[in-house]
Amino acid sequence: VERAMNNTKDHSGIVNVLSLLLALFLIKEYYAMFDVRNVKNVYSLLQIRNPPFLCAILILVGARSVLQFAKANVACLIVSEILIYYLIYTRTYGIVSCNTALLSMINFMKLYSYIAETRKNDAVTRNEPPIKENNTNTCANVHQHERITEDRRNDVPAPEFTYFIRFLFLPTLCFLDATRYRKRSVSALFYNLIMASLLFSLVNFLVAFYIIPLLECYTIRDFVTDLTVFVRISATSFVIWVAMFLFFFKYYLSFLAECTNYENKIFGDWWNARYFRDFWRLWNIPTHEWLRRYVFFPCYRVIESKWTCTLIVFVISSILHEIVYILTFKKVGVVVFMSILSQFVFIYLEQVLFSPGNLLFWFVFCFIGQPVFLLSIRKRFLEIVLIKA
């Protein structure tokens, strides 16, 4: 019995105690920092300027979707996306720019998937030359992926307009996944809607009452030299990131899944990740699947190098993140591009040198990545919410 107690692997009690202590610490810190005068920041965050242009952009996104259903064309899709980005850059501001850019980008990725899976002569999905056989696991994975994809493509009916519209609202970016159906749960629908609303309010509350005051008072130098500032910014940025993740991936996308009767799998247990590659594979499954199907595997058919194709995937991901940053802050921010691209370096190093483990992953994620990125955009962020840096 004593030996069994010494070898136990169940540490849930210790985790619960540490979580409780962390919660008490955060409550104490946030109570001391609370200032009712910061309510003005909520208005700055949610302010919408040029509503007519915002409506025009949304109408343009919807019209593009209908036109692509009527006559799919990749060139027109790209041109329309550039036009939408131009309107966002010149006519929208702040958080509205960020959300509109993300909406347009998601719509673009969905429409590209629709074109790739439905056009008879599409180079991605039709009439591909066979892959040279070799003994590598990656090549075997490519063949397996193609067999599964072809089987699923045969299950996709000739797209009707209602089927296409449903796909646009599904929490997935890949058209092949639109065949998944399940029974709707009304209770789950309202539960996800309520939780998404509460978490959306929580995120705006934390940003308005804590993130903005912290960014006003502290810089990267304070973060590095003052332990109190280090803990405050690290803890607050992490709490907000988790709240945003729960709002969007856990509840908002689940709400869309319930509305559309979709059998969703939006994320995995990324919090248990021992490798950075596991985090990027699990935390955003829809985007991971889209990049895998329409970037990695098409590149591998030509290059046949796993690491080169992975690098291309991260370069494209870095460009997409950089576009959102530019449209939001009206400025090129190399830190965003490099922070995403650096993940490829981490993945390569952990593959050839060492296994970082879950503890190191959380340390880098909580105490380096999130706060350093937040402080790096400090000046532009404060300008967006109409506060002098």
N, C-alpha and C positions, 0 to 999 in steps of 0.2 A: 504494500500500500504506500509506504514512504517513497519507494522508488518511482511509483506511478505519479505521485504528487510532484516529485522533483522534475519529472520529464514531461509534465503537462504542456500542451501547446495552446491552450485556451487562455488568452490574455484579455478577454473582453472586459473583465472587471477593472483591470488597470486602465484600459482605454477609456472606460466610462468615467473613472475618477479624473483622469487627465482632461477629458473633454469638459467635465463639470468645472474644473479649476480654470480652464481656458475661458469658458463662458462667463464665470464670475469676474475674471480679470478684464474681459472686454466690456462687461456691463459697467464696471467701476471706471474704466478709462473713458467710455463713451458718455457716461453721466457727467464726468468732470469736464469733458470737452463740449457738451451741449450748449448751444447758444441760440435762443429763439430768433435772433435777428438774421440768422442764416436762412430763414424761410424764403428770403428773396431769391436765393439760388435755385429753388425749385422752379420758380417762374422762368428763370434764365435757361434752365435745362430744357424745359418743355415748350419754350417759345417757338412759334412757327412764323417765319417771315416769308413774304411772297407766297401766300396760299394758292393764288391762281397758277403759278408756275409749278408748284408741287402737284396740284391736280392735273396739270397738263402732262407732267412726267408720268404719273400713274396711268393716265389715259393712253399715253404712248406705249407704255409697257403692255397694257392690255391689248391694244390694237396690233402690236407686233406679234403677240401670241396668236391672235386670230389669223393674221396674214400668213404666219409660218405654218399653221394647220392647213390653210387653203393651198399654199404653194411653198414648200420648204426650200430654203436657200441659205446656205451657210454664209455666203458673202453679204447678203442683205442683213442677216442676223448680226454679223460683226459691225457693219456700218451703223445699224440702229443702236447698238450698244455704245459705240463711240459717241453718237449724237446725244444719247441719254446722259453719258458721263459729262459731256460738255455743258448740258443744261444744269446738271447737278452742281458742277464746279462753279458756274457763273451765277446761278439763281437761287441756290439754297445755302443754308448756313448751319453750322453746329451739328447737334445730334441728329437733326432732320437729314442733313447731308449723309451722315453715316448710315442711317437706317434705309434711306432711299437707295444709296449705292449698293447696300447688301441685297435689297429686294431685287434690283435690276440684275445684279450678278447671279443671284439664285435663279431668276427667270431665264437668264442666258444659258446657264448650265443645264437647266431642264429642257429648254428648246433644242440645245445641241444634242442632248441624249435622244430626244424624240426624232430628230433628223437622222442621227446615226443608226437608229434601230428600225426605221420605217422606209427609208429610201432604198430602192432596189439595188442601185449601183454605188451605194456609199462605200468608200474605200475602207472604212473602219470595220464594217460589219458584213460586207458582201464580197465574194470573189477574191478572197485573199489567197496568195500563194502559200503552199504548205510550209510549215516551219521545219528546218533541218533537224533531224533527230540527233540527239546526243544524250549523254547520261547524266546531265545536271538536273538537280531537283527543280531549278527554276524553269527549265524547259518543260519538264513534266507538269509543273503547275500551270504553265501556259496552255498546254494541250488539254488538261483537265478543265481549265477555265473556259476554253473555247467549246468543249463538248457541253458543259453545263449551260453556257450562254446560248448555244444553238438550240438546246432542248427548251430552254425558257423562251427563246424567241418564237419557237413554233407554237407555244402556248398563248402568245399575244394575238388577240383577234385583230381583224382589220379595224384600225382606230376610227371610232365614231366621235362626233364633236363632244358629246356628253362625257365619253371616256377620257378624251383629251383634257377637258376642263377639270375633271376630277383629278387627273394627274398633276395639273398645275397647283393644286391645293394640297397634294399629298406631302407628308414630311419625308420625301426622298427626292434625289436628284436624277435617278436612273429610271428610264421609261419602262424597262423590263420589270421593275419592282411593282409597277402599277397593277399587276395581276393578283396581288395579295389582297384577300378579303377576309373579314371576320365580322361577327355580330357586334352591333353597337351596344355599348353600355351607357344608358342615360345618366346613371349616377356617377360613373367615371367621367363623363363629359362635363357635368357641372362641377365636379370636384376639381378637375384639372383647370377649368376656367377660373374658379375661385382662387386656387393656389397660384395660378399664373398672375392674376390681378394683384394678390397680396405681395408676391415676390417682386413684381414690377414696381410697386409702391415702395417696397423696402429698398430696392436698389437705388431709386431716385432719392429716397430719404438719406441713405448712407452717403451718397455722392454729395448731396447738397449740404448736409450738416457736418460731414467729417472729412471727406476727400478734399473738397475745395478749401476748407480752412487749413488743412495740413499742407496742401500745395502752396498756399499763400505764405505760410510761415517758414517752410523748410525747403532746402535745396539738396542736391546730391551730396554736397560737402557735409551738411548736417547729418545726413543719413549715414555717412561713412564714419564720422567722428563722434556722434552722440548715440549711445546705446538706447536711450529712451526713444529717440526719434526713429531709430532702426526698428525697434519692436512695434511702435505705433503704426508706422507706414506699412511694414510687412504684414502685420495682423489685419489691418483695415483693407489693404489691397486684396489679400487672400479671401477675406469674408465676402467682399463685393464680387470677386470673381466666382466664388462658389454660388452666391445668390443669383448671379446672372446665368450661370450654367443651369441651375435648377429651374429658373424662370423659363429659359428658352428651350432647352433640350428635354428636361424632365416633364414640364407641365404644358407649355405652349404647344410644342410639337405633338405631345400626347393628346392635347385637345383637338388639334387638326386631324390626328389619326382617328379619334372617336367620331368626329364629324363626317369623315369620308369612309368609315368602315375599313380602315387600313390596318393590316397586321404589321405593326411597326417594330423595328429594332434600331433604335437611334443611337445608343451608346452602350459600351460594355463597362466592366468594373475597372476603369482606368486608374482609380485610386489605389489599386493593388499593384500597379505597374512597377516592375523591377528594372525595366529598360525604357529608354526614351522612345524607342520604336513601338513599344507596346502602348504607350500613351497616345501617340499620334494615330495608331491603328484603332484605338477603342473609344476615344473621347468624342469623336465626330464621325460615326460610321457612314452616314450618307455622303459626306464629302470624300472620305477615304475610298469608298466604293466607286465614286465618279472618277476620281483621279486614277484609280487602279484600272478601270475599264477603258477609259478614253485617253489616258496619257501613258501609263506604265506599259501595258501590254502592247499597244500599237508601236511604241518605241522599241520594245524588246524584239518584236518581229524583225526590225531592221538592224538594231545594234547588237542584240544578244549579249548584253552586259548588264547584269543586275544592278551593280553600283552606279553605272552611268545613267541608267533609266531612273533609278531612285533620285539621283542628283537632279535630273530634269524635272521630276515631280516636285521637288522642293524649290527649284527655281521658279516654276510656274506658280506654286503656292505663295512664294515670296512676292512675286509680281502682283498677284491678286490682293494680298494684304496691303502692299504698297499703294495700289490704286485706291483702296478704301481710305487709307491714311491721307493721300493727296486730296481726295474729294472732300474729306471731312475737315482737314486743317488748312487746305489751300496752299500746301507747301510740301516739297519733297522731303521725306524723312528717312534717311538711309538706315536709321536704327531699326525700323520695322522690317525692311528687306533683309538686313543682316541678321536680325534676331531669329527670323524664320529659317534663313539659309544655314545659320550656325547649328541648327538641329541636326542637319545631315552630318556635320562634323562629329557631334556627340554620338550619333548612331554608329558612325564608322569606328570611332575610338572604342566604344563599348563592345563592338563586335571583335576587334582585333587585339585589344589590350586587357580589358577588365569588365566585370559586371558591376555596375554602380550600386545595385540594390535599391530597395524601396525607400530606405531612410535617406540616402543621398539624393534620390530623385525628388523627394519632398523638400529637402533642404534647398536644392537649386531652384525648385519651382516656387517655393514660398518666400525665401529670403534673398534671392538674387533676381530671378527672372521678372516676377510681377512688380516688385517695388522699383527696380532699376528702370524698367520700361515706363512705369507711371511717372517717375521723376524726369525721365528723358523727354517726355511730351508736356512737361509742366507748363512752360510758357505758353505754348499754343493752346493748350486746354483751357487755361485761365482766360485767354483772349476770346475763346469761343463762348464762354459763359459770361462774357462782358465784364470781366474783372481784370484790372490792371495787374500784370505780373511784376 
